[in-house]
Structure formats: C-alpha cells, structure tokens
C-alpha cells in the first residue's frame, strides 16, 4: 500500500519519478536535435551577394542573372555551409525582378548541371559543379631540350611562301580597297533572304540537319544543281553524278587522289591557277606546265614525254589571262584525253560573269566518252566562307570519289546545303547572278575608264570577256620594282602575274580585281596609286 501512496504524493506535489526509459529517450532526442541542427546548417540558404543587375544594359536581365549566379557558384565565393537556394519568389523580391525572369535563369542553371531539385525540400547547389567535369588538372612537366620535329617532303614541297599572320586573313587579305583579284561584292549578298530560307529549312527538318550527312551531298541540292547546269551551262548530267564538295580545291584533291598515283603526270595551264599547282603536287603528281595560246591550253607534246593522267583547264575563262577556249580546241582536248586514257578537270570558275555575248557550253557538255570532270564553286557567286562547291563526274568515278570524300571530311555542312538548295529552287540564285552581272559590268566599265585615264602611261590594260579581274602589263620593265614597293606602301594588293607562271619567264604585269569595290572606292584607290607612282617615277 505504501508504494502507490508515494506515487500519488509525488504526483500531487508536482514531482515525477525519473524513468530510465525516459532518460534514454531524452538522450536520443538530443542526438536527433543536434543532427537536425547540423543538417539545417549544412542546408543554410545561399545568399548571392555579388549579383548586380544593370537595367540599362543591352544584355537581358535573365541572362545577367544566369551569368552572375553561374560565375558565383563556379568561383565558390558563397558560404561553404550553404547549399539551398532561396525560393524564386524570394529571389525575385531581392533582385527586384519578376519570378519569370528568375525562373528562366534558374532553368538554364538546372539544365547545365549547376542546380538540382529535391522534392519537398527545394533547390540546391549540385554537389559536383559542371566545371568539375570540364577542367582538366595540369601538371608541371620536367624541363627538357626541344628537338625540331621532322616534316614530310610533302609539306616542304608546297609552293606556298606565306608565313605567320599572312594566313589569318585568307586569300583576300585584310579589309580595305586592295584590288585583290577575283573577290566578289560580298556586301551585296542578300543576307536577309538567305537567313529566312535557313530558318525555314531548320523549322522543316529540325534535328535531322544536325546529324552526320551524306558524303555524296544533299539530294535536293544535287537535283537543283543538275537542273541549273543542264539548263544554263550546257552540261549533260544527272543528280547521281554530282558530289558536293568544300570548293574547287577539294574537288581537285579528290580527283587527283582518285586518278593519279605518286610520280604520275598532271598537266596544268602555264600561266595557270596557283592552287592547282599546289593541290596536284601535294597529291603526289609530277606537275607539268603546258603553255597557253589564244585558244587555250596547247595539246601537242614531244613523243618522249610521259602522257598525263589528269589535265587541269579553265576553258570558259582562262585564269589568269582571260581567253576562252575555242570549240575546236575543246574537241581536240577531249579526243586527246581519250587517246592517252587521261581525264580532264574542268574548272568552270567565273563562267556566270560574262560581259560580251553568250558563253560557250561547258566542256563536260561536249564529252560523250566520259573523260571530263566538271567543277564549280559558290565562292565567287555567293560568298567564299560558305565553302560549298560541286563536282560532276563520269558515272564510273562516282563511288571511288565519294569514298575519298568520306575519308577527307565526311561531308559539307547539312544546314548550308539545305539552304542553298532552297536558294536555287526558289529562283533566288538566278536573280542574284543577274543582279551581280549588271553590277560587275558597271564597275568593270568604270575601272577601265579610270585606270586608262590615271595609269595608262604605266600599264597596258588587257580587257577580257568575262571574270572579276584584269591583267595590266607594265610598259617599262624597269619600273616593276618601284610599282611593287608602292603597292606595299599604300596597301594595294594586286597579284603579280609571275606567281601564275611555272616555266615561261613572263612579261611584268599585275592582276587587279574590280568587282568588290564601289565606283567611289575604285576612283579613290586608283587615284592614290597614280599619285604615288607619279611622285616616284616622274
């Protein structure tokens, strides 16, 4: 009876008997509480104190917010005990922007792996930021003596004397009135039309255009090119004969690799396109220069000379002299190629820009024995950095050349090919050619007038029927060093004709481009050139 009474008295007096079970429970609660505190401390809310939004900047607010939060997370400048982000509502209030702006920034950070969401808990900083997987550790290598590497003879034999920064600007060089030959009027290209068509093909074909593409080329583009070449260049071909390339130089390389073994002979025109000499030589061919006359490349050869495996020609507009190969010479060349089991590489550059009478049909259109490889490029018609061209090959060469193209670089950009196909099929290509021919004809006439008036006493200007450049022959050979020095001093870059010759010693001359510059620029550039020459030579 005593024990119940003591419990009752204890209860009534406010005292409670301590239970060992209760003591153990309290200890566990203490441990749990400490863990919660520790967990809460580890998940303390991040404070982005370095974010500063500029409402006067051109950069959108969501982009500023994304960029600054990303940089702060990457730099690790936040408290190491913090990992949970404030709510989007709180961030919007802190930065004085809408929740939509905050959510756009946060969604991008989520997508890139900076943030992660936990259901019922909120948004947290990722335990491993994206930079962890992107930045490689660097180690300090032991010092050693550098030995010069050995270069192949293939590289040493390339006839290209450019060095250092001379490669940075490409063939056309830095911007300005330079009169570099064969440069198009790029400021006249219809960029708005091109971008609209590009957006349309992307909307229509979507991710398909982001895949690896056909080594043969876009089917719609090949079909459109076949139609254009048959209708306007007198070609005889079907889409299956066309391979899309990265330009004429790649077409030359593929053709040489397919047809010429190392040590076999390739003929090129002399004077001729310097890139042809480089390309065929790089492919391992023995490059043999063949002189040209008023009808084009000469065919007759001494009986002791080896027959060529490939013959490079520019029949529509010989580069650089500008003559057009006669019909008789074209027929004779095809017969010669058939007789010696060779192929002809027809570079049809600038054939669209003819100013006196209709053009002759391309050489390929006259070929009924499958000996002509026909190549064209968009560099002069549209713009050089597009890096799209095409080659029309005899049926028996299609698969071998596709295999070589696949080894070199697989394919040209699918998006650009699809855009060009639409540009052709919707009529913009022909419209652009017609407009540019008229523009170039006007600039050509003005250049002739100004050049003869200002510089006629120093040069004889040869006027070709087509193309985007002139050859200006120096009247007095002894003036050439002074002329070259003046061009360098005032920033003009006409090409010396001597760079196009391999064997024959040429008469001093320069090749001037005219198509890329307005009347005012032509007048100013030629006037500056004339004034500088007058001060040096008078």
Steps between C-alpha positions, in 0.01 A plus 500: 500500500796733562632511147178614335466767766851635435426514122180685572672743737774559250248572231298729717809694606614558138791257524545220247693185541785488242463203272807341342305469179421869501867583556600290201232668286624845596855409402382374162297817449808706575700310241223540244468871573872546450477314168214719385691809597805369321292414192332835505835670530627303202190601303508865599361726230750642249528877485612628160661820618704567186209516255451846351242544224535786253165600353665734249711227342415334168539159660160367620443483876453122501833462319674730750350306790596164353854612425568659837355212704695253287824693551441526874435127529803415286726729701386342829463845658183403690505362856613137504222415749237623256347283233127577474375783278233745612161455337442663164262739670768606749764539225261708292438728798874527579599591144192706416402292199209276405482135599495418129843661459633303796351173376653543153844548654457211744372263231816559299715436807303180559552391140876555518535308827564783750179435694294199602148476641392282792131428528357662812832662592575764238779583257862430592845557357624187327757310699727492195487810281535464119852648513607187689448299182635760259826626647792262483771508761831634379833359603835664471715310255869454561716735291650345189684602188269548204608324182367631169238271353545340162264616227402286204624590155133544407481810719839634396407477133183713522577819299345731759727767647257651748604506864354592840212746495482498120267199539260685732308701240462239228572557134326839485708648783385763751201722417545815295539606136771254401402396143571136582390305190193278484324629814120538486285789624408333827316805636241444224414146607129469603562397860137556604373258235765244588423514873126469436554189289738361761236546770242328280711190436587476869133525595407237243779247554610584853750270669537296181730773368720466808584135426794368303405551137551327166853496362340536156313816598144617567267332245291813445811709441643251251169494314483881489861527379445242228202700371697826507808356327300333224283808439763774521847348456426246231599207720371145454464343842259360755496553880677167561811635326530796736706500821480801731846622607654771714600690186708459187824426683346202676352382171850515348648308793234226485549466124879481529481243781260288294691509171868575550757278670809658654744586224245505218445809289245782535481777238404852602477822300804733506422763610231347713321483832770476770276288723485233230878474507496467879216249511620258233854520632382432854315192371831363375470577129784629285357835390586582138424856383344530153507835317181671390429690181201697378283186492598356839735225615729354234470126449787393275785337694840347417480124459749438781286668764278288724127524446298683764247327725309821564487834315389816685338771285287814538330506157220752563733770632867411511664598824674742507517618136124486435468343155220252419597159364381459143253230403763334280749487786237358735420218261868427443566493874226243562634283217852526641383399851320196355807398299743512794249369756503825701231708668438873461425708808285794385505792744201711393575798724340837418307359203183673628660844471540554128458849351524457121271243342371163614742243645604183323359180652722346763754240396308231688200555273711412195640183655340177380780268611498565876831683526405836655472578873311829536539718809329815620496705820274744683795709624481758219123486445386513864777531761832319563451400864196293402752234390263324263580379152418202284660260259326317214678176424460214250288219642796265537675745735208581730551234766882521513485877547228477766722259692785751490269784607384289796863451607586870473217660699180295458275778368425870468273675757149361458325824601687703237431238234128501575491880495683515167258246354208725595691805367530326164154349469315819598680708234716717726823356355428611144367835620822559693717407200310739271521784750871447566586472130343842444682646801834350396457620143453857625802480732706337224430783256576762764826328596612491135424870459676609819798268461578609145459867594715489813746218436507455123855634474629223727282202396322342205168368628382176339121471493359146520148395406416361845621472858568723797851624427723671241860441396703823483829466309781729615620720214857531625652192664736706715202663674379171653703517828374854567142402419519201737641717781233768452221241518639374832536852640142607425330166579405386150525126432476428127665165430817483292430300188833322552343299788285318242792387281705186549734481204474798267656828612207742481488861396451707822133543576251527787149356533244743645163409645212744453174330601509550877528880501260782423563773244612738773742245643639419154555870426665558838721189485622554144551872566714423803701247301554742211608782731753276675644376170521852359701613802743209463538472122479864385 
